[in-house]
């Protein structure tokens, strides 16, 4: 018996040691293997020759630190294009992380780090997470996010995690090596495989999954398609991909999550935004966004890059403003078909991917969203599976939540807490870490720089206390929303007038928006606790109004007073 025990103990020790070595090796592979230049170097070209056709590039390339960087660093096949310019000889543009990493090694190595402070595929609906069941599945009944809705993971896996999540492609794409995909880095299609390569339908392939992905939601996962996508994703001549493309075909053209080129203009070496929905919001004639109302807003310069025969825009920023840079993805936007609330027919989508409303950024805080979507844009995301009422689904509105917060007004940017300046331990070089992660992982470099009297333990305590307070308010809002849903079902069964039901459903929508914004916002309200508390308590109030409307409608009518005898 003792012998068996020692054999088992030795086996377990060996297994743990092996796993530890494997994990450590995976985590360190990008540190020990710096980005390398291609073995076969592209021949340099005379940049003035390229300027002859690419006048926008000339303006950008000559203004910044990349002025002496040759086109051959990021473009391949230049010789053939110079000899016979045209669509058939277009050079290949390198949109990989390594294209920038060959010069910006510290930024590259930090970007490729993995945060192990929480597991991958950790659903928000778990009991201890942001939107626990049973309320989550009830309040969001009918929406694909009930199939799988996870907490965030490190940036390099944005595309891979999107492709593999149960709600997006119905389980079609899986890791070539099973769960080892969690540790595999590199191109998406070196890690994943299509288990149904002959399928032409975008549908659910495995039980309890959904095929909810579409071309627009990919725009904040990768920009490998940047040169093939027209402004706003309009289906126009010359653009290979659009809002109406088959998403399962588009994804095969993508390899990298969160390219460097989202935030860094590769020609000008200046901060920029490329998300067309955000550029559209910032250039709306009515000037109704948080940015428009900011007297100290960062200036932008919109440039049409449409040299391929269709409009394609970028916007250079006057300075680094992470509210806009990070706000390309960490933002509320609509990226799916849905319903026009003015259309009484809810048997099918009345707003399809052909409509520009399926690529739309409000860029407003939580209090402006009901009016924006219902009265201005006339769009709602889904039909509730129990009540039949139309509801809104938030994306990840960190930028809007943070915009006018106490920290933002004090001058802190997203970078101060998530990608701070750090010093290389070997060289002493100070650089911007691109390891985007919660400040709780690097408190000395983040919180303690502004709060020097705190210890790391106190900083963590402050963060956790604020988040706990807001989570408590979320639970109260969820309870009242659940009661309102039950009351709507009860009223329908009791035959309450349709107009009264409609009033209650409108209250449901108002309360839902004020709550669900914070389940999608990835800080548990820490980015703006004052706004979070106000919105969530107001959600309770709006739900109570709906409950009162239906309670009064179903209350027994008082008996008519008897006529007094004469």
Residue pairs with C-beta under 8 A, 6 or more apart in sequence:
22 183
23 183
26 114
26 183
26 184
26 185
27 113
27 114
27 116
29 185
30 108
30 109
30 112
30 113
30 185
31 109
34 101
34 105
34 108
34 109
35 97
35 98
35 101
35 102
35 105
35 108
35 109
36 98
36 102
37 102
41 72
42 72
42 73
42 75
42 76
42 78
43 72
43 78
43 79
44 70
44 71
44 72
45 70
45 71
45 72
45 78
45 79
45 82
47 61
47 70
47 71
49 82
50 57
50 71
51 57
51 58
51 61
53 85
53 307
54 307
56 303
56 304
56 305
56 307
57 267
59 303
60 265
60 267
60 268
60 303
60 316
61 67
61 267
61 268
63 268
63 270
64 265
64 267
64 268
64 269
64 270
65 269
66 266
66 267
66 268
66 269
69 103
71 78
71 91
72 78
73 99
73 102
74 93
74 94
74 99
74 266
75 91
75 92
75 93
75 94
76 91
76 92
76 94
77 89
77 90
77 91
77 92
78 91
80 89
81 89
81 90
81 91
83 89
87 308
93 227
95 223
95 224
95 226
95 256
95 259
95 261
96 255
96 256
96 259
97 108
97 111
97 112
97 156
97 256
97 259
97 260
98 108
99 260
99 266
100 107
100 108
100 260
100 264
100 266
101 107
101 108
101 109
104 260
106 424
106 429
106 431
107 431
107 432
107 433
107 434
108 434
110 422
110 431
110 433
110 434
110 435
111 155
111 156
111 434
111 435
111 436
112 156
112 185
113 154
113 435
113 437
114 154
114 156
114 183
115 153
115 154
115 435
115 437
115 438
115 441
117 437
117 438
117 440
117 441
118 151
120 150
120 153
120 157
120 161
120 182
121 148
121 150
121 161
121 165
122 129
122 150
122 151
123 129
123 148
123 149
123 150
123 151
124 130
124 131
124 136
124 149
124 150
124 151
124 519
125 131
125 132
125 133
125 136
125 137
125 146
125 149
126 132
126 133
127 133
129 151
130 151
130 471
130 474
130 519
130 524
131 149
131 474
131 478
131 519
135 475
135 478
135 479
135 481
135 482
136 146
136 149
136 478
136 519
137 146
138 386
138 482
138 485
139 478
139 481
139 482
139 485
139 512
139 515
139 516
140 146
140 393
140 516
141 384
141 385
141 386
142 382
142 383
142 384
142 385
142 386
143 381
143 382
143 391
143 393
144 167
144 168
144 210
144 212
145 167
145 212
145 393
146 167
147 166
147 167
147 208
147 209
147 210
147 212
148 165
148 166
148 167
148 209
149 167
150 161
150 165
151 522
152 522
153 161
154 435
154 436
154 437
155 257
155 258
155 434
155 436
156 185
156 257
156 258
157 257
158 220
158 221
158 222
158 257
158 258
159 188
159 221
159 222
159 254
159 255
159 256
159 257
159 258
160 181
160 188
160 191
160 192
160 257
161 257
162 168
162 213
162 217
162 218
162 221
162 257
163 169
163 173
163 188
163 192
163 251
164 173
164 174
164 175
164 181
164 192
166 206
166 208
166 209
166 210
167 209
167 210
167 212
168 210
168 211
168 212
168 213
168 217
169 202
169 211
169 213
169 247
169 248
169 251
170 202
170 203
170 204
170 205
170 206
170 209
170 210
170 211
171 195
171 204
171 205
171 206
171 209
172 194
172 195
172 196
172 199
172 205
172 211
172 248
173 192
173 193
173 194
173 195
173 251
174 181
174 192
174 193
174 195
175 181
175 184
175 191
175 192
175 193
176 190
176 191
176 192
176 193
177 184
181 191
181 192
184 190
184 191
185 191
187 255
187 256
188 254
188 255
188 256
188 257
189 252
189 255
194 252
195 205
196 205
199 205
199 248
202 211
202 213
202 246
202 247
202 248
203 211
204 210
204 211
212 336
213 247
213 251
214 243
214 247
214 335
214 336
214 337
214 353
214 358
215 233
215 241
215 242
215 243
215 244
215 245
215 247
215 250
215 353
216 233
216 243
216 277
216 335
216 336
216 353
216 358
216 359
217 335
217 336
218 225
218 247
218 250
218 251
218 254
219 229
219 233
219 275
219 276
219 277
219 335
219 359
220 275
220 328
220 329
220 333
221 254
221 257
221 258
222 254
222 255
222 256
222 257
222 258
222 259
223 259
223 261
223 262
223 274
224 253
224 254
224 255
224 256
224 259
225 240
225 241
225 250
225 253
225 254
226 259
226 261
226 274
226 312
227 308
227 312
228 239
228 240
228 241
228 253
229 239
229 240
229 241
229 242
229 276
229 312
230 236
230 238
230 239
230 242
230 306
230 310
230 311
230 312
231 276
231 279
231 306
231 310
231 311
231 312
231 313
232 243
232 276
232 277
232 280
232 356
232 359
233 241
233 242
233 243
233 276
233 359
234 242
234 243
234 356
235 242
235 243
235 244
235 245
235 354
236 242
236 310
236 311
237 309
237 310
238 308
238 309
238 310
239 308
239 310
240 253
241 250
241 253
243 353
243 354
243 358
243 359
244 353
244 354
258 329
260 266
261 274
262 273
262 274
262 275
262 325
262 328
262 329
263 271
263 272
263 273
263 325
263 328
264 270
264 271
264 272
265 271
265 272
265 314
265 316
268 316
270 316
270 317
271 316
271 317
271 319
271 320
271 321
271 325
272 314
272 315
272 316
272 317
273 279
273 300
273 314
273 315
273 317
273 324
273 325
273 327
273 328
274 314
274 315
274 328
275 328
275 329
275 361
276 313
276 359
277 333
277 359
277 360
277 361
278 324
278 327
278 328
278 331
278 333
278 361
278 363
279 302
279 313
279 314
279 315
280 359
280 360
280 361
281 289
281 291
281 360
281 361
281 362
281 363
282 289
282 291
282 292
282 300
282 315
282 324
282 363
283 302
284 292
287 293
288 364
288 372
289 362
289 363
289 364
290 363
290 364
290 365
290 400
290 403
290 404
291 297
291 298
291 324
291 363
294 403
298 317
298 318
298 319
298 321
298 324
299 317
299 318
300 315
300 316
300 317
300 318
300 324
301 315
301 316
301 318
302 313
302 314
302 315
303 313
303 314
303 315
303 316
304 311
304 312
304 313
305 312
305 313
305 314
306 312
306 313
317 324
317 325
320 413
320 415
321 413
322 413
322 414
322 415
323 399
323 402
323 403
323 408
323 413
323 414
324 399
325 414
326 398
326 399
326 414
327 363
327 398
327 399
327 400
329 396
330 396
330 397
330 398
330 399
330 414
330 522
331 361
331 363
331 395
331 396
331 397
331 398
331 399
331 400
332 361
332 362
332 363
332 369
332 394
332 395
332 396
332 397
332 400
332 517
332 520
333 359
333 360
333 361
333 362
333 395
334 357
334 358
334 359
334 360
334 379
334 381
334 395
335 358
335 359
335 395
336 358
336 381
336 393
337 349
337 351
337 352
337 353
337 355
337 358
338 349
338 350
338 351
338 357
338 358
338 379
338 380
338 381
338 382
339 346
339 349
339 350
339 351
339 379
339 380
339 381
339 382
339 383
339 390
340 350
340 351
340 378
340 379
341 374
341 378
341 379
341 380
341 390
342 378
343 350
346 383
346 388
346 390
351 357
351 358
351 379
352 358
357 377
357 378
357 379
360 377
360 379
362 368
362 369
362 372
362 373
362 377
363 399
363 400
364 372
364 400
365 400
365 401
365 403
365 404
365 531
366 397
366 400
366 401
366 513
366 514
366 517
366 518
366 531
366 535
367 535
369 392
369 513
369 517
370 509
370 510
370 513
373 379
373 380
373 392
374 380
374 509
380 390
380 391
380 392
380 509
381 391
381 392
381 393
382 390
382 391
382 393
383 389
383 390
383 391
384 390
384 391
384 485
384 508
386 485
386 488
386 489
387 485
387 488
387 489
387 492
387 505
387 508
389 488
389 505
389 508
389 509
390 505
390 509
391 508
391 509
391 512
392 509
392 512
392 513
392 516
393 516
393 520
394 513
394 516
394 517
394 519
394 520
394 521
395 520
396 520
396 521
396 522
397 517
397 520
397 521
398 414
398 521
398 522
398 523
398 527
401 517
401 521
401 523
401 525
401 527
401 528
401 531
401 532
402 408
402 414
402 527
402 528
404 528
404 531
405 527
405 528
405 530
405 531
406 528
406 530
407 417
407 527
412 450
415 432
416 446
416 449
416 450
417 439
417 446
417 447
418 436
418 437
418 438
418 439
418 446
419 432
419 433
419 434
419 435
419 436
420 432
420 433
420 442
420 445
420 446
420 449
421 430
421 431
421 432
421 433
421 445
422 430
422 431
422 432
422 433
422 442
422 445
423 429
423 430
424 430
424 431
433 442
433 445
435 442
439 446
439 447
439 459
439 463
440 460
440 463
443 456
443 459
443 460
444 456
447 454
447 459
447 462
447 463
448 454
448 456
448 459
451 459
454 462
463 526
466 524
466 525
466 526
466 529
467 523
467 524
467 525
467 526
469 525
469 529
469 533
470 518
470 524
470 525
470 526
470 529
470 532
470 533
470 536
471 524
471 525
473 525
473 532
473 533
473 536
473 537
474 515
474 518
474 519
474 524
474 536
476 536
476 537
476 540
477 511
477 514
477 515
477 536
477 537
477 539
477 540
477 543
478 515
480 511
480 539
480 540
480 543
480 544
480 547
481 508
481 511
481 512
481 515
481 539
481 543
483 543
483 547
484 504
484 507
484 508
484 511
484 543
484 546
484 547
485 508
487 504
487 546
487 547
487 550
487 551
488 501
488 504
488 505
488 508
488 546
488 550
490 550
490 554
491 500
491 501
491 504
491 550
491 553
491 554
492 501
494 554
496 550
496 553
496 554
497 553
500 549
500 550
500 553
501 550
503 546
503 549
504 546
504 547
504 549
504 550
505 546
506 546
507 542
507 543
507 545
507 546
507 549
508 543
508 546
510 539
510 542
511 539
511 540
511 542
511 543
511 546
512 539
514 535
514 536
514 538
514 539
514 542
515 535
515 536
515 539
517 535
518 524
518 525
518 532
518 535
518 536
521 527
521 532
525 531
525 532
525 533
525 536
